[in-house]
Amino acid sequence: MSDFYQNGIVTTFHNLTQRPVEALESDLLRFSRRRPMGLILPSLFSELEGPALSNIVDELAQVPYLSEIVIGLDRADRDQFLRAREFFSRLPQHHRILWNDGPRLSALDAELSALDLAPQEPGKGRNVWYCSGYVLASARTSAVALHDCDIVTYDRGMLARLLYPVANPQFNYEFCKGYYSRVADGKLNGRVARLMVTPLIRALKMVFGPLPYLEYLDSYRYPLSGEFSMRADVLDGIRIPSDWGLEIGVLSEVHRNHSTKRLCQVDIADAYDHKHQPVSQDDPSGGLNRMSLDIAKAMFRKLATLGVPIHSETFRTIKATYYRTALDLIEAYDNDARMNGLSLDRHSEEQAVELFTANILEAGASFLESPRDKPFIPSWNRVGAAIHDLKERMYEAVELDNQGQV
């Protein structure tokens, strides 16, 4: 059970009474008559064979209020796509799979590439972007949620709580971010959020002052969660990052487009665990190493768009301030873990901070050397202006794939 404190500049919905999921779903079923709801599931084919997704599908099969489930399927050949169709066939809701590597969607991707409008690299951002376009094309939903497919502690109450703030017609929220504590197997997890994002935000506030954007980011209790919901029309105007900066990038985009009074966060789980990324200390292309680098670049780019002057000397100051702030937080996390009977490896925590410190400098150098980088995929609003019937043709391609014509 969480506290009721409202800190920061976005509204926080707490889990104060452990309200039964059936009561939440009864409300959502009523809301769905005025505000139909959908769900986006970005998935790798390998996740169909993992420990989490089968349970997620079983839980979703019991959800009574969803009008549509859109599954983005990456890294799948024809036989694997057919297996995925069978795997998801037990969902009673209307559902469609985007076979992103199939010939029809690949042809549309090539068409977009010719106009420099396609995602520039594979990954979750690309998957989510195409799923968003399909949701807009299908027009079945006016509120849509998104969550990952590797949540081993999943239950359908997570989705109910995630959608409730944007689905309730009497509420005025357009975007909602899920949060939860990262505790599993007697350990305190969530290293990138705890040891990189939070101390970096606070270091940036010390260096540049309490900018509204930094105050906004610091209001989120778990800014890197992969679970969020929004009104469907929000999807049309946001630009989605294609790299590991997806979650921070989405927060930045909704802050750019919407009043903070229309943004909120909600406690969706007492227990949450998913696939853990390795640190990848010696591999800058993967794991927490790559993730921290992309997140830092995303934050520096956003500050630049806000008119914050950033120079090479600035990054050295940011690095030193971050490092001291992160080390102080390790002490706080260690004490918190001990009081709650949890384990925390201070040596590995400090190693992670040293890696993140180096990546902050590298991200700064990359930012200064490549000012013309285009990290965001264009918004669907822009795509529609360039190719008027693209969404409609994508909808038809997905229908043909799902009806068996593959």
C-alpha positions in Angstrom: 0.0 0.0 0.0 1.5 3.4 -1.0 1.1 6.8 0.6 -1.3 9.5 -0.6 1.4 12.2 -1.0 1.1 14.4 -4.2 4.6 15.4 -5.1 5.8 17.0 -8.3 3.7 18.6 -11.0 1.8 15.5 -12.4 -1.1 14.0 -10.6 -0.4 10.7 -8.8 -3.0 7.9 -8.5 -2.1 5.7 -5.5 -3.2 2.2 -4.5 -4.8 3.1 -1.2 -7.4 0.4 -0.7 -6.4 -2.6 -2.8 -9.7 -2.2 -4.7 -10.7 -5.6 -6.3 -9.9 -5.9 -10.0 -13.6 -6.9 -10.7 -14.8 -3.5 -9.3 -12.3 -1.7 -11.5 -13.3 -3.7 -14.6 -17.0 -3.1 -13.9 -16.3 0.7 -14.1 -14.1 0.3 -17.2 -16.8 -1.8 -18.9 -19.2 1.1 -18.3 -16.7 3.6 -19.5 -16.1 1.6 -22.7 -19.5 2.5 -24.0 -18.4 6.1 -24.4 -14.6 5.5 -24.6 -13.6 2.3 -26.3 -10.3 0.9 -25.1 -7.4 -0.9 -26.8 -4.0 -2.4 -25.9 -0.7 -2.4 -27.8 1.7 -5.3 -27.2 5.2 -4.9 -28.8 6.7 -8.4 -28.9 9.6 -10.3 -30.2 8.8 -13.8 -31.5 11.2 -15.2 -28.9 8.9 -13.9 -26.2 6.2 -16.4 -27.3 8.6 -19.1 -26.0 9.5 -17.2 -22.8 8.2 -17.5 -19.3 5.9 -14.5 -19.2 3.8 -14.0 -22.4 1.6 -17.1 -22.1 0.3 -16.0 -18.7 -0.2 -12.4 -20.0 -2.4 -13.8 -22.8 -4.4 -15.9 -20.3 -4.9 -12.9 -18.1 -5.9 -10.7 -21.0 -8.4 -13.3 -22.2 -10.4 -12.5 -19.0 -10.6 -8.7 -19.7 -14.1 -7.7 -20.6 -13.7 -4.1 -21.7 -11.1 -4.2 -24.5 -12.3 -3.4 -28.0 -9.0 -4.2 -29.7 -5.5 -5.8 -29.0 -2.7 -4.9 -31.4 0.4 -7.1 -31.3 3.5 -5.9 -33.0 5.6 -9.0 -33.9 9.3 -8.6 -34.6 12.0 -11.0 -35.8 9.6 -13.6 -37.2 9.6 -15.5 -40.5 6.5 -16.9 -42.1 6.3 -20.1 -40.1 6.8 -18.1 -36.9 4.1 -15.6 -37.8 1.7 -18.5 -38.4 2.7 -19.9 -35.0 2.0 -16.5 -33.4 -1.4 -16.3 -35.0 -2.2 -19.6 -33.3 -0.6 -18.5 -30.0 -2.8 -15.4 -29.8 -5.9 -17.0 -31.2 -7.2 -17.8 -27.6 -7.8 -14.1 -27.1 -11.6 -13.6 -27.4 -11.2 -9.8 -28.1 -10.7 -8.5 -31.6 -7.0 -8.7 -32.2 -4.5 -8.2 -35.0 -0.8 -9.1 -35.4 1.5 -6.7 -37.2 4.0 -9.0 -38.9 6.6 -6.3 -39.2 9.1 -8.5 -41.1 6.4 -9.8 -43.6 6.5 -8.8 -47.2 3.5 -6.5 -47.1 4.6 -4.3 -44.1 8.2 -4.5 -45.4 7.1 -3.0 -48.7 5.3 -0.1 -46.8 8.5 0.4 -44.7 10.5 0.7 -47.9 8.1 3.3 -49.3 8.5 5.3 -46.1 12.3 4.9 -46.3 12.4 6.4 -49.8 10.9 9.6 -48.3 13.1 9.5 -45.2 10.0 8.9 -43.0 10.7 5.3 -41.8 12.2 4.3 -38.5 16.0 4.2 -38.9 16.7 1.1 -36.8 14.8 -1.9 -35.6 13.7 -2.2 -32.0 10.8 -1.5 -29.6 10.4 2.1 -30.8 9.9 1.0 -34.4 7.5 -1.7 -33.3 5.4 0.7 -31.1 5.4 3.3 -33.9 3.8 0.9 -36.5 1.3 -0.4 -33.9 0.3 3.2 -33.2 -0.3 3.8 -36.9 -2.5 0.7 -37.0 -4.5 1.9 -34.0 -5.1 5.2 -35.7 -6.1 3.5 -38.9 -8.4 1.0 -37.3 -10.2 3.8 -35.3 -11.7 1.2 -32.9 -10.4 2.8 -29.8 -10.3 6.2 -28.2 -8.0 5.2 -25.2 -5.1 2.8 -25.6 -2.6 1.3 -23.2 0.8 -0.2 -23.9 2.9 -2.7 -21.9 5.7 -5.1 -22.4 5.4 -8.8 -23.0 8.1 -10.0 -20.5 6.3 -9.2 -17.2 6.5 -12.4 -15.2 4.4 -11.0 -12.4 1.6 -9.9 -14.7 -2.1 -9.8 -13.7 -5.0 -8.1 -15.4 -5.3 -5.6 -12.6 -2.2 -3.8 -13.9 -4.0 -3.0 -17.2 -7.2 -1.9 -15.4 -5.3 0.5 -13.2 -3.2 1.7 -16.1 -6.3 2.6 -18.3 -8.6 3.9 -15.6 -7.3 7.5 -15.5 -7.6 8.1 -19.3 -10.7 6.0 -19.8 -12.9 7.6 -17.2 -15.0 10.2 -19.1 -15.3 12.3 -16.0 -11.5 12.7 -15.8 -9.5 15.1 -17.9 -6.2 13.1 -18.4 -4.7 12.5 -21.8 -1.6 10.5 -20.8 -0.9 8.2 -17.8 2.4 6.5 -16.8 2.5 3.4 -14.7 4.8 3.0 -11.8 5.7 0.4 -9.2 8.6 -0.6 -6.9 11.3 -2.8 -8.5 11.7 -5.4 -5.9 12.1 -9.2 -6.7 13.8 -12.2 -5.3 14.8 -10.3 -2.2 16.7 -7.6 -4.2 16.3 -4.0 -5.1 16.2 -3.7 -8.9 15.7 -0.9 -11.4 19.4 0.2 -11.6 19.1 2.5 -14.6 16.2 4.5 -13.0 17.7 4.6 -9.5 21.4 5.1 -10.4 21.3 6.9 -13.7 18.1 8.7 -14.5 17.2 10.1 -11.0 20.7 11.4 -10.1 21.2 12.7 -13.7 18.0 14.7 -13.5 19.0 16.1 -10.1 22.5 16.9 -11.4 21.0 18.8 -14.4 18.8 20.8 -12.0 21.9 21.8 -10.0 23.8 22.8 -13.2 21.0 24.5 -15.1 18.5 25.4 -12.3 15.0 24.1 -11.7 13.8 24.1 -15.4 10.1 23.2 -15.8 11.1 20.2 -17.9 13.4 18.8 -15.3 10.9 19.4 -12.5 8.4 17.5 -14.7 10.7 14.5 -15.2 11.6 14.4 -11.6 7.8 14.2 -10.7 7.6 10.6 -12.2 8.2 7.9 -9.7 9.5 5.4 -12.3 10.2 7.3 -15.5 11.6 4.2 -17.3 8.5 2.0 -16.9 7.3 0.5 -20.2 3.7 0.8 -19.2 1.6 3.8 -20.2 -1.8 4.7 -21.6 -3.2 7.7 -23.5 -6.1 9.0 -25.5 -5.7 7.6 -29.0 -5.5 11.0 -30.7 -2.3 11.7 -28.7 -0.6 9.0 -30.8 -1.1 11.2 -34.0 1.2 14.0 -32.8 4.0 12.5 -30.9 7.4 11.5 -32.3 8.6 8.2 -30.9 12.4 7.6 -30.4 13.7 4.5 -32.1 16.4 3.7 -29.5 16.5 2.9 -25.8 15.4 6.5 -25.1 11.8 5.5 -25.9 10.3 6.0 -22.4 12.1 9.3 -21.7 11.3 10.4 -25.3 7.6 9.7 -24.9 7.5 11.7 -21.6 9.3 14.5 -23.4 6.8 14.5 -26.3 3.6 14.6 -24.2 5.2 17.4 -22.1 5.8 19.3 -25.3 2.2 18.8 -26.7 0.0 18.8 -23.5 -0.5 20.7 -20.3 1.0 18.9 -17.3 -2.6 19.1 -15.8 -3.6 16.5 -18.4 -0.7 14.1 -17.5 -0.7 11.7 -14.6 0.9 8.5 -13.1 -0.6 5.5 -11.4 0.6 2.8 -9.1 -0.2 -0.4 -11.0 1.5 -3.2 -9.0 2.8 -4.2 -5.6 5.1 -6.7 -7.2 6.7 -6.3 -10.6 9.4 -8.4 -12.3 10.5 -8.8 -15.9 13.5 -9.8 -18.0 16.6 -8.1 -16.6 19.0 -6.5 -19.0 22.7 -7.3 -18.4 25.1 -4.4 -17.6 27.2 -5.3 -20.7 30.2 -3.4 -19.3 32.4 -4.3 -22.3 29.7 -4.0 -25.0 28.4 -0.5 -25.6 25.9 -1.8 -28.1 23.8 -3.8 -25.6 22.3 -4.0 -22.2 22.3 -1.2 -19.6 25.4 0.2 -21.3 23.6 1.0 -24.5 20.4 2.0 -22.6 22.1 4.5 -20.4 23.9 6.1 -23.4 20.7 6.5 -25.3 18.8 7.9 -22.4 21.5 10.5 -21.7 21.5 11.6 -25.3 17.7 11.9 -25.3 17.8 14.2 -22.3 20.6 16.4 -23.7 18.7 16.7 -27.0 15.6 17.7 -25.2 17.4 20.4 -23.2 18.9 21.8 -26.4 15.4 22.1 -28.0 14.4 24.1 -24.9 17.2 26.6 -25.6 19.6 25.4 -22.9 23.1 26.2 -24.0 25.3 23.1 -23.7 29.1 23.1 -24.3 31.9 20.6 -23.9 32.8 22.2 -20.5 29.2 21.8 -19.4 29.4 18.0 -19.7 32.4 17.8 -17.4 30.4 19.7 -14.8 27.4 17.5 -15.3 29.5 14.4 -15.0 31.1 15.5 -11.7 27.7 16.6 -10.2 26.0 13.4 -11.3 28.7 11.2 -9.9 28.5 12.8 -6.4 24.7 12.7 -6.5 24.6 9.0 -7.6 27.1 7.9 -4.9 25.0 9.7 -2.2 21.9 7.9 -3.5 23.6 4.5 -3.3 24.0 5.1 0.5 20.2 5.9 0.7 19.2 2.8 -1.3 21.5 0.6 0.7 20.0 1.8 4.0 16.5 1.4 2.6 17.2 -2.1 1.4 18.7 -3.2 4.8 15.7 -1.9 6.7 13.3 -3.9 4.5 15.4 -7.0 4.6 16.5 -6.8 1.0 20.0 -7.3 -0.5 21.9 -4.7 -2.4 25.5 -5.2 -3.8 27.2 -1.9 -3.2 30.2 -2.9 -5.2 28.2 -3.6 -8.3 26.1 -0.5 -7.7 29.2 1.7 -7.7 30.5 -0.1 -10.8 27.2 0.7 -12.6 27.5 4.4 -11.6 31.1 4.5 -13.0 29.8 3.1 -16.3 26.9 5.6 -16.4 29.4 8.4 -15.6 31.5 7.5 -18.6 28.4 7.2 -20.8 27.2 10.7 -19.8 30.5 12.1 -21.2 30.2 9.9 -24.3 26.6 11.0 -24.8 27.7 14.6 -24.5 30.5 14.1 -27.1 28.1 12.3 -29.5 25.6 15.1 -29.1 28.2 17.8 -29.9 29.7 15.8 -32.8 26.3 14.9 -34.5 23.9 17.8 -34.1 22.0 16.7 -37.2 21.0 13.3 -35.9 17.3 12.6 -36.2 16.6 10.4 -33.2 12.8 10.6 -33.5 10.6 8.8 -35.9 8.3 11.3 -37.6 4.8 11.7 -36.2 1.9 9.9 -37.9 0.5 13.4 -38.5 3.5 14.2 -40.7 3.3 10.8 -42.4 -0.3 11.4 -43.3 0.6 14.7 -44.8 3.2 13.0 -47.1 1.4 9.8 -48.0 -2.4 10.4 -47.6 -3.4 6.7 -47.8 -0.5 5.1 -46.0 -2.5 4.2 -42.8 -5.3 2.8 -44.8 -3.0 0.6 -46.9 -1.2 -0.6 -43.7 -4.6 -1.5 -42.3 -5.4 -3.5 -45.4 -2.0 -5.3 -45.3 -2.5 -6.3 -41.7 -6.0 -7.6 -42.5 -4.7 -9.7 -45.3 -1.9 -11.1 -43.2 -4.3 -12.0 -40.4 -6.9 -13.5 -42.6 -4.4 -16.2 -43.9 -3.2 -14.7 -47.1 0.5 -15.0 -46.4 
